[in-house]
Amino acid sequence: MTDMLKTPEGREIAYDRSEGAIPGVVFLGGFRSDKEGTKALALEEWAKAHGRAFLRFDYSGHGMSSGDFLDGSIGDWFEDARAAILALSEGPQVLVGSSMGGWIALLMARECPEKVAGLVTIAAAPDFTEDGMWAEFSDTQRRELMEAGQVALPSDYSDEPYIITRRLIEEGRDRLVLRAALDLPMPVRMLQGTADGDVPVSVAVRLIDHAEGPDVRLTLVKGADHRFSSPECLKLIELSVLKVIQRIGGTA
């Protein structure tokens, strides 16, 4: 059953939570996705079957939460995630971050390490506003963004274009994780498809090269796309969460 959480910033965040063993599992969705996605629901079903606490939620401007997507930024969505995790979970959590959610999970690990028992990332997209958008914009697109405050990009997932705002780009520069040391002392499992048209394998390789930690592993799945939602991929996500829980001494 969906409930609402009011964040310290005054935003209303829609969430679904189930009780169970700790460490719990928190799913962090991607850019313009919501808590009703295939991976979120499959992982919730897995967690319930294993009697493990689970939390999924919508960032502001996404799904059932308050706000307009175009008003949001990486920092806003990180604040939403932090508020939800701190208020709605008990003890350190295993964060499962998909695409942008992988970036949010890394921000949580950097800024609230005491709440992060382990990480599983799925096609993580750290710093994508700078390296995947701004860096690839043409001079015309950059000029339009700066002068008009936004630019429209075609979407592979919808007939509606992506509207990218100047605030999204500029605020994202305060949240970059690949420009300074990134210490990940917890177990980390990174999953990446080789046929991902949105986040290339080179991003995953850059991330694992950059991160520092005693137990960081990257698994490549040949032919998997950005959705990473085939039955085989879903099983791999579940297995990765289970392995992280086992590594930190939680009961499987």
Sequence and secondary structure as in RCSB ss.txt:
>XXXX:A:sequence
MTDMLKTPEGREIAYDRSEGAIPGVVFLGGFRSDKEGTKALALEEWAKAHGRAFLRFDYSGHGMSSGDFLDGSIG
DWFEDARAAILALSEGPQVLVGSSMGGWIALLMARECPEKVAGLVTIAAAPDFTEDGMWAEFSDTQRRELMEAGQ
VALPSDYSDEPYIITRRLIEEGRDRLVLRAALDLPMPVRMLQGTADGDVPVSVAVRLIDHAEGPDVRLTLVKGAD
HRFSSPECLKLIELSVLKVIQRIGGTA
>XXXX:A:secstr
  EEEE TTS EEEEEEE  EEEEEEEE  TT  TTSHHHHHHHHHHHHTTEEEEEE  TTSTTSSS GGG  HH
HHHHHHHHHHHHH  SSEEEEEETHHHHHHHHHHHH GGGEEEEEEES  TTHIIIIIGGG  HHHHHHHHHHSE
EEE  SS SS EEEEHHHHHHHTTS SSSS EE  S EEEEEETT SSS HHHHHHHHHHEE SSEEEEEETT  
TT  SHHHHHHHHHHHHHHHHHTT   
